[in-house]
Structure formats: C-alpha cells, structure tokens
Amino acid sequence: MEIEKSVVIARPIQEVWDYIADARNDPHWCEKVEEVHQETGNGPGPGTRYRVIHRPVRLKQPKTLAVTVEEYTLPSRLRLREEDDDGVFNVIYELEPAEGGTRLTQHDRIEWKIPRFQRPIARRMVTRDLENQLAALKRRLEAEATR
C-alpha cells in the first residue's frame, strides 16, 4: 500500500529539514506520537535509531515503534523505516524549493501485518493522519517564524 501527500511550508528548506530530520521533534507535530527516545547516533543523521511511543488508535494502549534512519541526504531526502506490530512503514520525506517556501512530500509504503479485511480502514486512518500531521507541521513552522 502506498500513500503520498505534499504541503508547501512558507519557510526555507534548511529550516524545514532541520525540524523534520530530528525525530525528537515529532511529538510537536505528530498528534499520535507521545515520546521519542534516541537509541543510537549523536543527533539526527544516517543510521540513527529511535524508539517512539505512539498511539495509532486513540482509545487503545500506546505502541512502541522502532524507527531507523536509512537515508539522510541533506536537505532534500530523508528515508525512514518504522516498524511496530501493525506493519513496516517505509517513509520518505522529499524537500524541494517552492514558490513561497519549501514543498515537503511524504511518501509512505506500508507492508501491513494486520489481517487483509482491516487494511481499507487502516488506509483511511493513515491517510487522514498524514494529512493532519503535514497541516500541523505547516502551522507550527510558520507560526514559529512570526515569533
């Protein structure tokens, strides 16, 4: 399953990169992320690993998500492998200059571990979450610019 969404953020590409490349910022713009703990690496970079506590379904218990930075091409491409008991999420962030700021495109390729009959609902949930996250990131970075 593949899902792709884009947003234009009225901030320079390096600023957007610096923020999204450090997964420790995720709780500030990913509503379902509760905590991020860096397990390896010294700051963001290739090979860095994180342990993320997230709650993909609001009323259920939090889950642990293992996140590994697989590609780190400053400031244009970040590829992550995220895995929990629901699936493996191959996430690519691509950044490029755009009129008025930076275009951020997130492309997710998901290898589900859940039963096939649950996948259409999971797709809708992930698509909605992705749209909400990108909108929250845009609001946050653009608001910080006005401070």
N, C-alpha and C positions, 0 to 999 in steps of 0.2 A: 504494500500500500504506500502511495506517495502523496504528499500534501505540500503545496508551496504557496507562500504568501509574501507580499512585499509591503514596505512602507517607506515614505520619504520623511526623513527627520531633518529639521532645519538646524543642523549642527555639522561642523566639519567632520570629515571621515575619520580622522585620528581620534577625535573625542568619542565618537560612537564606538570605534574599535576598542579603545581603552576600557570602556564601560562593559561592553558585552564579552570581551575576551577574558575577563576575570569573573569566573562563575560565583565568586563570593558576593557579587552584586545581585545575583538572581532573586533573592528574596524581596528586593526593592521593586522589581518589575514583573515577576512571575508569581501571580497570586497564590498558586498552589505549592510553591516552594517555601518551606518553613525554616530550614537550616542548610548551610553548606559548610563542609569541613574539607580543607585541602589536605590530602593524604601524602602526595608526593609533589616535588617541584618547589621552586622558590619563586612564588608569584606565578602569574599566568605564563604559559609557554608550552612548547611541544612536549608531549609525554606527561604532562601534569595530570594527576588524578584527584578526583573529588568524591566525597560521599555526601549525597544530597538526601535530605529528609523531605519528602513531598507528600501531598495528599491529593491524588488524582481525582478521587471521588469525595466530595465534601463531608459526608456523614460516616465515612469509613476510617479505619485506622491509617495513620501515615505509613508510607513505604520507604524503603531505602533504595536509592537509585545510584548505581555506580557509573561515574562519568569519567571518560578518558579523552584528553585532547589528542586527536590523531593527526591533525594538520593545523599548522599555525603559520599562515602566510600574511604577515603584517603589511598593510592594514586592510587586506581585501578578502581573505578567505579563512574561515575557522571551521574545522570539521571535528565533530564530537561523536563519540559512541556512548550511548546511555543505555543501561540495562537494569530492569527490575523484573519482578516475577510476571508482569504482563507482556513484556516484549523487549526487543532490542530496537532502539531508536538511533538511526544514523542521521545526524543533524548537521546541515551545512548552512553557515551564515556567509553570505556574499555581500560585500560592501562596494559601492561604486559612487563616484561623484554624480550628483544630480542637480538640476536647477533648483536652487534654494536649499541645498544641503547634501545629504547622503541618502542614497537608496540602499536599504537593507532588505535582502531577500533571504527568507528562511525556507530551506527545502528539507523535508523530513521523509526518510524512507523507513518504514516500520515493518519489522518482522514480528508479528504477533505470536504470543504463546497462549493466548486466550482461545476458547472454542470459536469455531467459524461463525456460529449464529450470533455471537456478541460483537463481531467486527464492524457491522454497519453502524451500530450505536457508538462504538469506540471511535470510529472515524469522525462522526459528527462531533463528539466531545473534544477530540484532539483538534479538529479544525476550528471550533469555537474558542478553545483555549489559546491556540496560536494567534488568532485574530485579536483576542483580548490582551495577550502579552505584548504584541507589537504595538498596539494602541497605548498601553501603559508605558512602554519604553519611550515612545514618542513624547507623551505628556511629560514624563519625568525629565528627559534630557532637554526638552525645550523649556520647561519651567526653570530648571537649574540655570539656564543661560540668562534668564531675566533677573536672577538674584544678584 
